[in-house]
Amino acid sequence: MPDMHNVLLCKHAEEYAIEDIKKYLSKYGLKKMKDLKIIIWKQNKEGIIRTTDCCAWCKKRLLKTNIGENQVITPLVDTSGSWNGAFKSSIIENAKIPVLKTTI
């Protein structure tokens, strides 16, 4: 499988997380896999965060690395940008297809 940044228009946070997890697991072993959590979100220029879900590409890549659906989470943020301290899984069944590079 090629690196995602060669196919996707821009590198996603999940790809950075996978790279860091591979380094971490090579140092501490697979038994630490269950302790890992990946938290993803979107943030605007004003610093307000919002909930986001994994795209179809990242979902497939994350599940191939044996990371559970409950280990990839996003904060539950209301429309005003307030976070109540809760999280939800970022991996959804009908994930969106990401924007891919095209040749002109």
C-alpha positions as CSV (number, residue, x, y, z in Angstrom):
1,M,0.0,0.0,0.0
2,P,1.5,3.4,-0.9
3,D,1.9,6.1,1.6
4,M,-1.3,8.1,1.9
5,H,0.3,11.4,1.2
6,N,1.1,10.1,-2.3
7,V,-2.6,9.6,-3.1
8,L,-4.5,12.0,-0.8
9,L,-4.6,15.7,-1.6
10,C,-3.3,16.5,1.8
11,K,-1.9,14.3,4.7
12,H,-4.5,13.5,7.3
13,A,-4.1,13.5,11.1
14,E,-4.7,9.8,11.2
15,E,-1.7,9.2,9.0
16,Y,0.6,11.1,11.4
17,A,-0.9,9.1,14.3
18,I,-0.3,5.8,12.5
19,E,3.4,6.7,12.0
20,D,3.8,7.7,15.7
21,I,2.0,4.5,16.8
22,K,4.3,2.3,14.8
23,K,7.3,4.0,16.4
24,Y,5.7,3.6,19.9
25,L,4.8,0.0,19.4
26,S,8.3,-0.9,18.0
27,K,9.7,0.5,21.3
28,Y,7.2,-0.8,23.8
29,G,5.6,-3.8,22.1
30,L,2.1,-4.8,20.9
31,K,0.8,-5.3,24.4
32,K,0.5,-1.5,24.7
33,M,-1.9,-1.3,21.7
34,K,-5.0,-1.6,23.9
35,D,-3.9,1.5,25.9
36,L,-3.7,3.8,22.8
37,K,-6.3,6.4,21.9
38,I,-6.2,8.6,18.8
39,I,-8.2,11.9,19.2
40,I,-9.0,13.8,16.0
41,W,-10.9,17.1,15.5
42,K,-11.1,20.0,13.2
43,Q,-10.3,23.6,14.2
44,N,-11.0,26.9,12.5
45,K,-8.9,30.0,12.4
46,E,-10.4,31.3,15.6
47,G,-9.4,28.2,17.5
48,I,-12.9,26.7,17.8
49,I,-12.9,22.9,17.6
50,R,-15.5,20.7,16.1
51,T,-16.3,17.0,15.8
52,T,-15.0,15.2,12.8
53,D,-15.1,11.6,11.5
54,C,-12.4,9.5,9.7
55,C,-12.7,9.4,5.9
56,A,-13.0,6.0,4.2
57,W,-9.3,5.9,3.4
58,C,-8.2,6.5,7.0
59,K,-10.8,4.2,8.4
60,K,-9.5,1.3,6.2
61,R,-5.9,2.1,7.1
62,L,-6.6,2.3,10.8
63,L,-8.6,-0.9,11.0
64,K,-5.8,-2.7,9.1
65,T,-3.4,-1.7,11.9
66,N,-5.6,-3.5,14.5
67,I,-6.7,-0.3,16.1
68,G,-10.2,-0.7,17.4
69,E,-13.1,1.6,16.5
70,N,-13.3,2.8,20.1
71,Q,-9.7,3.8,20.1
72,V,-10.2,6.6,17.4
73,I,-12.3,9.2,19.0
74,T,-13.4,12.8,18.5
75,P,-14.7,15.3,21.1
76,L,-18.5,15.9,21.1
77,V,-18.8,19.6,20.5
78,D,-22.1,21.5,20.2
79,T,-22.8,24.2,17.6
80,S,-21.5,27.0,19.8
81,G,-18.1,25.3,20.0
82,S,-18.5,24.1,23.6
83,W,-17.1,20.8,24.6
84,N,-18.9,18.9,27.4
85,G,-16.0,16.5,28.1
86,A,-17.4,13.6,26.2
87,F,-16.0,11.7,23.2
88,K,-17.5,9.5,20.4
89,S,-15.9,7.1,17.9
90,S,-14.6,8.8,14.8
91,I,-14.9,5.7,12.7
92,I,-18.4,5.6,11.2
93,E,-20.0,3.0,8.8
94,N,-20.6,5.3,5.8
95,A,-17.3,7.2,5.9
96,K,-16.8,9.9,3.2
97,I,-14.4,9.3,0.4
98,P,-11.4,11.7,0.7
99,V,-10.2,14.2,-1.9
100,L,-7.5,12.5,-4.0
101,K,-4.7,13.9,-6.1
102,T,-5.5,14.2,-9.8
103,T,-3.3,14.6,-12.8
104,I,-4.0,17.4,-15.2
